Amino acid sequence: MTVSTTLRDVIGLPGALPALSASTLIMIDFQNTYTTGVMALPGADAALDAGARLLAAARTAGTPVVHVVNDGGEGTPYDIRAEIGRIEPRVAPRDGEPVVVKGFPNAFHETDLEAVLRRLDAGPDLILAGFMTHMCVQFTAQGAFNLGYSPVVVAEACATRPLPAPDGTPLPADALHTAALTTIADLFGRVATRADDLHG
C-alpha cells in the first residue's frame, strides 16, 4: 500500500526530535480513574511506568514540568477532590511543579496553561504524555500547535481504551492509540516512540 505524504512534510515542518533539556514536559491526566473502574485503560500501567521514566529524566535534565488534571466535578470519575481523580503516585507532582486544572480535552481551553508556560519561559518545544491518546493528548497537541508551540507526543507514555467504531464493530485500544498518534504526526506534532528517544 502506498501512503500519502504527511501535511508536515508538505508544509516543511521539522521532523527531528528536540532535546528534553530544551523543552517543557506536560503530563496530561495521569489520574487514578484510568487505572480502575469504568475508565480503566488496558495500557495504563505500562504507560504510567513509561511516564515515570520520562518524568525522572526531565527532572534530571532540569526540564520544566507542568501537570494537568481533568476535573469532572464531585462524584464523577474525574473528581479531583477524591482519590479516583488524583494523580497516580508514580507520576505525582513535586513541590514547585504547577498543576493546571481543566474541564475540556484541550488543556489550553479555558485554563491558565498558556500563562503558566509563559511564566516558565517555555520555548516552542512541548513534550506531551498522558491519557487518553485519542482525546486529551490529541486535542492538547492540536491546541499547542494552534498557539504556535511545537508539541512532541511520547507514544509509550500514552494509552487509550477500546471503543465501538461508527459501524458498531469493536475498535481495539491499540488501533485507536495508533490512529490518534498518526493524526498528530500528520500535522500537529512529532511523535517519539519511547521516552529514551528524547536525548539531552
C-alpha positions as CSV (number, residue, x, y, z in Angstrom):
1,M,0.0,0.0,0.0
2,T,1.3,3.5,-0.9
3,V,1.0,6.1,1.9
4,S,0.4,9.8,1.4
5,T,2.9,12.5,2.3
6,T,2.2,14.0,5.7
7,L,1.0,17.5,5.9
8,R,4.0,18.3,8.0
9,D,6.3,17.3,5.1
10,V,4.2,19.2,2.6
11,I,4.4,22.3,4.6
12,G,8.1,21.8,5.6
13,L,7.7,21.5,9.3
14,P,10.6,20.0,11.2
15,G,10.8,16.2,11.9
16,A,13.8,15.9,14.3
17,L,13.0,15.4,17.9
18,P,14.1,18.2,20.3
19,A,16.4,17.8,23.3
20,L,14.5,17.1,26.5
21,S,16.5,19.7,28.4
22,A,15.5,22.4,25.9
23,S,11.7,21.5,26.1
24,T,8.9,21.7,28.6
25,L,7.1,18.5,29.8
26,I,3.3,18.4,30.1
27,M,1.9,15.4,32.0
28,I,-1.7,15.1,31.0
29,D,-4.4,13.4,33.1
30,F,-2.3,10.7,34.7
31,Q,-5.2,10.2,37.1
32,N,-6.2,7.2,39.1
33,T,-9.5,7.0,37.2
34,Y,-7.7,5.4,34.3
35,T,-6.3,2.5,36.4
36,T,-9.6,1.2,37.7
37,G,-13.4,1.1,37.2
38,V,-15.3,2.3,34.2
39,M,-12.5,4.4,32.7
40,A,-9.7,1.8,33.2
41,L,-7.3,1.6,30.2
42,P,-5.7,-1.7,29.2
43,G,-2.4,0.0,28.7
44,A,-2.4,2.3,31.7
45,D,0.1,0.5,33.8
46,A,2.8,0.4,31.0
47,A,2.1,4.0,30.1
48,L,2.5,5.0,33.8
49,D,5.8,3.3,34.0
50,A,7.0,5.0,30.8
51,G,5.6,8.3,32.1
52,A,7.6,7.9,35.4
53,R,10.8,7.3,33.4
54,L,10.1,10.3,31.3
55,L,9.3,12.5,34.3
56,A,12.5,11.3,36.1
57,A,14.6,12.1,33.0
58,A,13.0,15.5,32.7
59,R,13.7,16.3,36.3
60,T,17.3,15.2,36.0
61,A,17.7,17.3,32.8
62,G,16.3,20.4,34.5
63,T,13.3,20.4,32.2
64,P,10.3,22.4,33.5
65,V,7.3,20.1,34.3
66,V,3.6,21.0,34.2
67,H,0.9,18.6,35.4
68,V,-2.6,18.7,34.0
69,V,-5.7,17.1,35.6
70,N,-9.3,16.9,34.4
71,D,-12.0,17.9,36.9
72,G,-15.4,16.5,36.1
73,G,-16.9,17.6,39.4
74,E,-17.8,15.9,42.7
75,G,-18.9,12.3,42.4
76,T,-17.6,11.7,38.9
77,P,-14.7,9.5,37.8
78,Y,-12.7,12.8,37.4
79,D,-13.4,14.2,40.9
80,I,-10.0,15.7,41.8
81,R,-11.2,16.1,45.4
82,A,-11.4,12.3,45.7
83,E,-8.8,9.5,45.4
84,I,-10.2,8.5,42.0
85,G,-9.3,11.9,40.4
86,R,-5.8,12.3,42.0
87,I,-2.6,11.9,40.0
88,E,-1.2,8.4,40.2
89,P,1.7,8.2,42.7
90,R,4.3,7.1,40.1
91,V,4.0,10.5,38.4
92,A,2.9,12.7,41.3
93,P,4.0,16.3,41.2
94,R,6.8,17.6,43.3
95,D,6.7,20.9,45.2
96,G,7.0,23.7,42.7
97,E,5.7,21.8,39.7
98,P,2.5,23.6,38.6
99,V,-0.8,21.7,38.3
100,V,-3.3,23.0,35.8
101,V,-7.0,22.0,36.2
102,K,-9.0,21.7,33.0
103,G,-12.6,20.8,32.1
104,F,-12.2,20.2,28.3
105,P,-10.0,17.8,26.3
106,N,-7.8,20.6,25.1
107,A,-5.7,21.6,28.2
108,F,-5.3,25.1,26.8
109,H,-9.1,25.8,26.7
110,E,-10.3,28.0,29.5
111,T,-7.3,27.3,31.7
112,D,-4.1,29.1,32.7
113,L,-1.8,26.6,30.9
114,E,-0.6,29.2,28.4
115,A,0.1,31.7,31.2
116,V,2.0,29.0,33.1
117,L,4.1,28.3,30.1
118,R,4.9,32.0,29.7
119,R,5.9,32.2,33.3
120,L,8.2,29.2,32.8
121,D,9.6,30.9,29.7
122,A,8.8,27.8,27.7
123,G,10.2,27.6,24.3
124,P,8.4,26.2,21.3
125,D,9.0,22.5,22.1
126,L,6.5,20.9,24.4
127,I,6.7,17.2,25.3
128,L,3.3,15.7,25.9
129,A,2.4,12.4,27.7
130,G,-0.7,11.0,29.3
131,F,-4.3,9.8,29.0
132,M,-6.1,9.4,26.7
133,T,-4.2,9.3,23.5
134,H,-7.3,9.9,21.2
135,M,-8.8,12.5,23.5
136,C,-6.9,14.9,25.8
137,V,-3.5,14.1,24.4
138,Q,-4.5,14.6,20.8
139,F,-6.6,17.8,21.4
140,T,-3.9,19.3,23.6
141,A,-1.4,18.7,20.9
142,Q,-3.7,20.4,18.4
143,G,-4.2,23.3,20.9
144,A,-0.5,23.7,21.4
145,F,0.1,23.7,17.6
146,N,-2.7,26.3,17.1
147,L,-0.9,28.6,19.6
148,G,2.5,28.3,17.8
149,Y,4.1,25.7,20.0
150,S,5.8,22.6,18.6
151,P,4.5,19.6,20.5
152,V,6.0,16.1,20.7
153,V,3.9,13.2,22.0
154,V,5.7,10.3,23.7
155,A,3.8,7.2,22.4
156,E,4.8,4.7,25.1
157,A,3.7,7.1,27.8
158,C,0.2,7.4,26.5
159,A,-2.8,5.0,26.4
160,T,-6.4,4.8,25.5
161,R,-9.4,2.4,25.6
162,P,-11.3,0.2,23.1
163,L,-14.4,1.8,21.7
164,P,-17.2,1.0,19.2
165,A,-16.4,2.2,15.7
166,P,-19.2,4.1,13.9
167,D,-20.5,0.8,12.4
168,G,-20.6,-0.8,15.8
169,T,-17.6,-3.1,15.4
170,P,-15.1,-3.1,18.3
171,L,-12.0,-0.9,17.8
172,P,-9.1,-2.2,19.9
173,A,-7.3,0.3,22.2
174,D,-4.0,-0.2,20.3
175,A,-5.7,0.7,17.0
176,L,-7.3,3.8,18.4
177,H,-3.9,4.8,20.1
178,T,-2.1,4.4,16.7
179,A,-4.8,6.3,14.8
180,A,-4.6,9.2,17.3
181,L,-0.8,9.3,17.1
182,T,-1.0,9.2,13.3
183,T,-3.4,12.1,13.3
184,I,-1.0,14.1,15.5
185,A,2.0,13.2,13.3
186,D,0.2,14.2,10.1
187,L,0.2,17.9,11.2
188,F,0.1,18.9,14.8
189,G,3.3,17.5,16.2
190,R,6.0,14.9,16.2
191,V,5.8,11.5,17.8
192,A,8.6,9.9,19.8
193,T,8.1,6.2,20.2
194,R,9.9,6.0,23.5
195,A,10.9,8.3,26.3
196,D,14.6,7.4,25.6
197,D,14.3,8.9,22.1
198,L,14.5,12.3,23.7
199,H,18.1,12.9,24.4
200,G,20.0,15.7,26.2
